[in-house]
Amino acid sequence: MTSSSYVLAGQDSELERLRLQSRVWEPSGQHLLDEIGSGQGLRVLDVGCGAMCWLRLLSKWVGPSGQVVGTDIDDAMLSAADSFVAEQSLRNVALIKDDIFATDLEPASFDLVHGRFQLSLGRPAEQMAAYVRLVRPGGTVVVEDVNPNSWQYVPKAPSLAELINLIRQVFAQLGLGDPSVVQLDMFRDAGIVIDARTEVIALPPGHPYQRLPLQFAKGLHAPLEAIAGADELARLEREAEQELQDPGRWGVTFTLFQTWGRRPS
Ligand SMILES: C[S@@+](CC[C@H](N)C(=O)[O-])C[C@H]1O[C@@H](n2cnc3c(N)ncnc32)[C@H](O)[C@@H]1O
């Protein structure tokens, strides 16, 4: 997979999805940073930061004497991130257009490098090699990604469940049948001792993040249609909309699998 073949690139719906998703997972990121310890004064990198990701969290974590760099390859994402940074007055955040597979950033110039939901870009070993090159010896690499096994609704929602099943098939076609194994292998192959934790969030009835399967169905329309057929996909989307109207239905997110470790000195 090349960098430009990121499956959800260039869609307005993707920008909205990433904004919402970043807000939902922000407390989980804070939990992980609390475990890592104090970040005051550090220089840190958020790779493929999209519209928001960890920029606000990291800005606070490193404080006024620290520096946060957020990178992305996509101009629309960088522009959305730029608006967010201005709106939130995050004065210690700089945004740079950069391709993680051909990065122009200075090697060993960061105390911490973070990448979330980047596995779908493919080439995980190359991604990890870039993270390790960019972090200083003894610095921390953090990777967060999706483990889909907990993703469900209570009470059960058959059409949403089938959409999730199809989305998982599309990601399996990208070599992400078991993304957490890919994630662990990245660290192991880089010789980094792994720490790990997980986060799952219960979404109350009507929470906008319950719509994630439908947002993916929009973004991944062509590959989903190739698997399910146009009529079946349309039926699932229609019925999933109805299932989301149930005022008593809770959502349970996928598991956020958070892994980190230190670059050997
Ligand atoms: C699934 S999104 C995740 C965004 C963000 N990390 C988050 O968790 O909200 C993947 C992001 O990686 C960016 N991206 C794709 N290819 C890239 C590359 N080669 N280098 C840097 N960023 C890239 C996309 O533009 C997109 O913003």
The ligand as an ORCA input file, in Angstrom:
! r2SCAN-3c Opt
* xyz 0 1
  C      -7.128      7.264     10.351
  S      -6.491      8.877     10.253
  C      -5.949      9.122     11.928
  C      -5.791     10.555     12.288
  C      -5.312     10.823     13.731
  N      -4.079     10.140     14.020
  C      -6.371     10.438     14.734
  O      -6.210      9.414     15.411
  O      -7.370     11.159     14.842
  C      -4.959      8.709      9.355
  C      -4.266     10.040      9.138
  O      -2.977      9.787      8.547
  C      -2.751     10.733      7.507
  N      -1.773     10.158      6.574
  C      -2.006      9.316      5.538
  N      -0.839      8.974      4.934
  C       0.144      9.618      5.628
  C       1.564      9.677      5.490
  N       2.180      8.968      4.551
  N       2.266     10.444      6.350
  C       1.634     11.153      7.320
  N       0.282     11.129      7.502
  C      -0.452     10.377      6.663
  C      -4.135     10.963      6.922
  O      -4.191     12.149      6.171
  C      -5.000     10.977      8.176
  O      -5.084     12.253      8.725
*
